[in-house]
């Protein structure tokens, strides 16, 4: 079931053999509908109503050129150490009883039996992976905080359309751009965004991170860290005073929220007869704003190879030296660009 707004966003490009629409997909989604988990099951995954109890039979919902879907996941987590001990005890008991060493197959059978019995006593956790597809631009926006969740949803979508494939929106890391923005914000920051108060910096060869929260990001401390070869891998931004979020180097969003300015622009129906109408108004605004944001990203972050990015109308003080050839070329140019900035 969808909420009013996504909290995280992973945007991906998709291709499909068939038309993506509610008319084409609704029946297929119902065939892959989520079923309540059984006592001995580890998990139960399937599509579910986008409106939950408000409209339990509606597996998808189409607004403008956006198709909303929801995947439900029920999972039981077995305690590994407890399972291991129980299996070892059972194996010793059987070997003593039968006076022989059990084979691998017999031990595996015992393990399966122990796990099945334990699963019956475990309460399943339930979660949702919500998404909408922009069928005009062939994009999918997934409310997920990890690549693993996005992958899981896309695997199920390939069962709806066996030609469905999704790929990363960006072909290379954005860390050079994000680092430039914090290193020389006055010169490098596009006017459509401004810094908020969170950032994460990291050195390529180190696991440790420098995390800034509720702090001035135009501080000397950040400049010093960048001068010592740390790069920005995540930064909080506000886009056109309407969307606030944390953007990471993969182009993914965390802590997404609509500002009061944007909330005031949401067009609610005058005579609301159902809460579904309120949800629709929020979804239309969210979908269009995210579409515009990623179109803006496309112009600002020149890291894709399609050659469709135009510089016309860009209000940006920095002309990036990042080439659009290959990932290795991009990394080489990224290092050169950072070096030139530091020496400037």
SULVEN-V577811 format. One line per field, one symbol per residue. ss: DSSP state (~ for helix, > for strand, _ for the rest). phi: phi as a letter, one per 40 degrees, with the letter a starting at -180 (. if undefined). psi: psi as a letter, one per 20 degrees, with the letter a starting at -180 (. if undefined). A space follows every 50 residues. Layout:
ss->???
phi->???
psi->???
This chain:
ss->________>>>>>>>______~~~~~~~~~~_>_________>>>>>___ _~~~~____>>>>__>>>>>>>>>>____~~~~~~~~~~~~~~~~~~~__ ___~~~~~~~~~~~~~~~~_____>>>>>>>>>>____>>>>>___~~~~ ~~~~~~~~~~____>>>>______~~~~~~~~~_~~~~____>>>>>>>> >>______>>>>>______~~~~~~~~___>>>>>>>>>___>>>>>>__ __>>>>>>_~~~~___________~~~~~~~~~~~~~~~~~~~~~~~~~~ __________________________~~~~~~~~~~~~~~~~~_
phi->.cccbccbabcbcbbacbccaccccdcccccbccbdccdcccaabacbcc bgccaccccaabbfbbbcbabbbbbbbccdcccdccccccccccccccfa ccccccccccccccccccdcbccccbabbcabbcccbfbbbbcacacccc ccccccccccbcbcbbbdcbcacccccccdcccbdccbccccbbccbbab bacdcbccbbbbbfbcccbcccdccccbgcbcbaacbbbfgbbbabbbcc gcbbfcacccccdcccccccbcbaccccccccccccccccccccccddcc ccbbccgccbccgccacbcccccbbacccccccccccccccccc
psi->pqahqqhqpopqqqqqhrporhhhhghhhhhkqpqpqrgjqgroprqrph jcihmiioirpppckpoprpppppqpopoghgggghggghgggghggilr pqrhghhhgggggggghhhhjppqqprqoqrqpnihjlqpopnqjqhggg hgghhhhihgoijpqqrqgqirqjhgghgghhgmhhhhpqiiqqqckqqp qqphjqhqqoppplroilqhggggghhkkqqpipqprpokjhpprpprii jqqqlpqprhgghiipoqqgnpiqhhhgggggggggghghghghhgghhg nmjqiijipqipjpmpipoqjoqmfrhhhggghgghggghghi.
